[in-house]
Amino acid sequence: MKGITNIIIYLITLIVGITLIVISLGIIEIETITNYLKNVVLSDIYLRIDLFLLGILLLFIVLRALQIIFNHLFKEKKITAITQNGEVSITLKALEDIVRKCLENENISQTKTRIISAKKKIDVEAILSLKSKTNLSNFTQELQEKIKNELQGILGTDKEIKIKIEVKKINFPKEETLSSEEKEGPFRYY
């Protein structure tokens, strides 16, 4: 049903697009189209009934397509595992919370995580702001291993887990604070 709906929507869009292009180029005038509709289509009662039914059909198809789109957008994303005793599901939000917990570190000031699940793999994206400069290669490798081990412990090993870490900002420690004399400025009391 979904494939047929998509084909019909594409065909209608194609026909409307071609019609608008032909009218804008002046190949066919609008009066020609309106005269055809008045004289041929609207004069025959059976063609009018056919147009009415076609309009209702197209309306139902568009409403069904919108329903599918909105259901897909608002459906909560989750990963489901089948065990001997039944089915177990965990939402991607819960997995993001686990990843944020793994990223709690004295060198990290801010984190933003996103998890994308596919059939055979899970992509984890983590955007970090660091408090101080460290060896990024070793630090990010340790974080990736920690996240991967934690997620594999929860989900099992049937899915491939890829972890992408992006360091967005490094906050360098500020220089020593100035003394009270230096803060005041040279002409403060004049």
BELGISUL-V803019 format. One record per run of one state. SS is the DSSP state (2 for helix, 1 for strand, 0 for the rest). FROM is the first residue (numbers start at 1). LEN is the number of residues. If there is no record, write none. Layout:
ss = (SS SS)
from = (FROM FROM)
len = (LEN LEN)
This chain:
ss = (0 2 0 2 0 2 0 1 0 1 2 0 1 0 1 0 2 0 1 0 2 0)
from = (1 2 26 30 42 45 75 78 84 86 92 103 108 118 121 131 136 156 160 171 180 185)
len = (1 24 4 12 3 30 3 6 2 6 11 5 10 3 10 5 20 4 11 9 5 6)
